Amino acid sequence: MTLDHVPDAPGRYRVTTTSGSIYVFDMVDRTVTRTPGPDSHPDFTDGQHVLLRIIQGQVGVSGFWTMQPEPEVAAVLEYLWQVTSPIVAIDRIDGD
């Protein structure tokens, strides 16, 4: 599970998309947290979720990953998925 130019290594990474949404990937806890940007809409995937798999995470293209659903819907959903607007930056968060 990797992001573009980010090894499968411990640390936290900020992924910014053209809509201004920010996704923080914690590769230690295997979580992703979405904060919607000014040109995006609130979504049920906002907030923190357990990250299952990064399928695509490259600058210049849309991101695509799967996440574990909340316990109250896990009986009917195997996973949640996120497709983003094109990614403009992937940055390691200082202090990690």
N, C-alpha and C positions, 0 to 999 in steps of 0.2 A: 504494500500500500504506500504509494509515494505521490508527492506533488512534483511538478516540474522543477528540476534542479534541487530537490529536497530529498536527501536519502531517507530510507526507512530508519530514522534515528530519533532519539528523544528530542524534545523541544516543542515550542509553540510557534505557529506560523499564522500570519495574517494574510488572507486572500481577499483582494479587492476586485470588484467587478465594475463593468461600465455603468451599471445602475446606481453605483455607490454602496451597494450592500457589502458588508464585511463579514467574513467567515473566519473564525479563529479555530485552527486545528491544534489540538493537544495530542501529540503523538505518544505521550506517556500514558495518559488516561484513556486514549483512543476515543476522544470526543470531538464534536464540531459544534460551534455556537454561531448562529446566524443573527446579525443585526441588520434589518432592512435599511437600504439607502433611500435618499430623497426621491429617486426616480423608480423605486420599486414599491411593491405593495406588501402589507403584512401577510404572513403566511402561517399555516399550522406548523411549519418547520422552523419558525422563529424560536430562539432560545437554544438551550444545549441538548444534544442527543448523543447517544453512543454511536460511534462511527463503525460501520461494518466493513465497507470497502470503498476505496477511491477508484473509480473506473477511468475518469479523465480529469486531469488537473494541470493544465498547461496555460501559460500566458498566451493570449491571442485567440483562444477558443473557449467555448462554454464549459464550465465545470460540471461533472456528473459523479455523484456518490450515493451510497445507500446508508441508511441509519436504522437503528433499532427503534420500533414504535414504542409509545408509552404503554405501560402495563394494561390500562383499561381498553386498549384497542388491539393488543397483541393477539388476541384470540381470532381476530378477523383479518389482520394485516401481518404478513410475514416480515415486511420491511417498509420503511419510508424511503423515498428517493428525492433527490434534489438536482435540478438542472438549472444552472445559473446563466445570467447574461455573460458575455465574454469576459474572461479574466484579464485584468490590466496589470496586476502586480501580485507577487508572492514574496513576503518579507518575513524573516525570522524576527520574533518579538524579543526585544532586549531583555537581558536578565536570564535567558534560557541557554 
